[in-house]
Amino acid sequence: MPPTRPCRIVLLAYQDMNLLDLTGPLQAFASATRRHSADGSPLYETIVASAEGGLVASSAGLAVMTVPLTALDGLDIDTLLVAGGCAGDTYFAPPALVDWIRLRAPMARRVASVCTGAFMLAAAGLLDGRRAATHWEWVARLRRLHPQVQVDEDKIYVRDGQLWSSAGVSAGIDLALALIEDDYGHRVAIETARQMVVFMKRAGGQSQFSAPLSAQARENGRFAGLHAWMAANLDNDLRVERLAEQAGMGARTFARTYVAQTGCTPAAMVETMRLEAARRALEESEQPIKAIAAATGHGTEQNLRRVFLRRLGTTPGDYRKCFSAASTPTLSSGA
């Protein structure tokens, strides 16, 4: 059942927060309300609050107007969302906000964080023994400061019961869309994403990195040109010999160097890139699955199906039903 309207979302702001960590989810909730409240009953009521209220400067330099925490006394809070961000390389969780979260979080239906906002939830003791996500640059520090938290270093967002957390910056929008879907169903979330020109409603299980970007982060961009060429030629011959030729190396030297630099074999990278391309096509287009299989280098629909089952545990058809922007399943009642 969807929540009682309007669903009150409190977003916590503080000095040097990341602006998009706050405004990305805020815009998603506003877009959902604007697009789906034709009957005059808004889906969401959003409140941006800080410890003392007033203008709070973000790390981008733009200040955001907030209400003080005292203005929330006596108000029911459906969802409490904490933005991330800080001025330097050390995250400082404001004690006043930590104490308030510790007090009010148990009374909210759910609690969420974006990026380093997970540090604040952890400081309040909410993530002890729970799974959580944060920006990839902060994973090691979160584990070191809060070893009782089960940090998932790769996921865009993670849900553990009533606790939600996401990676950094744009992942906050993915998190907000997931919250909207949890409240009002797939169609409302997808149409909100399309309204915001977010072309893919990414699942939480998707990686923070694309396959080539992740590889480039490990190998300092040595094969960046090759990866770009591979991405543009997925339906061509991408055997090791052809890749070696493109890289200007002998096949054996290329294979050995590639594994040493990227941590995976050329064949594994090809499969991952082809899988990513097939997923994007299923999410963003209405092409027949047979055509997608051919265009992404899988050859046949059966080959594509085998890769999906082995890597994702689902079929291409079922994946499209879950994540396609063209999919419009029935709304939850009341949406």
PyMOL commands that set and color helices and strands:
alter all, ss='L'
color gray80, all
select helices_A, chain A and resi 19-36+69-72+95-107+117-123+136-145+171-184+186-195+211-219+224-232+240-247+251-262+266-284+289-295+301-312+316-323
alter helices_A, ss='H'
color red, helices_A
select strands_A, chain A and resi 7-12+44-50+54-57+63-68+79-82+110-114+131-132+150-151+157-160+163-166
alter strands_A, ss='S'
color yellow, strands_A
deselect
rebuild
show_as cartoon
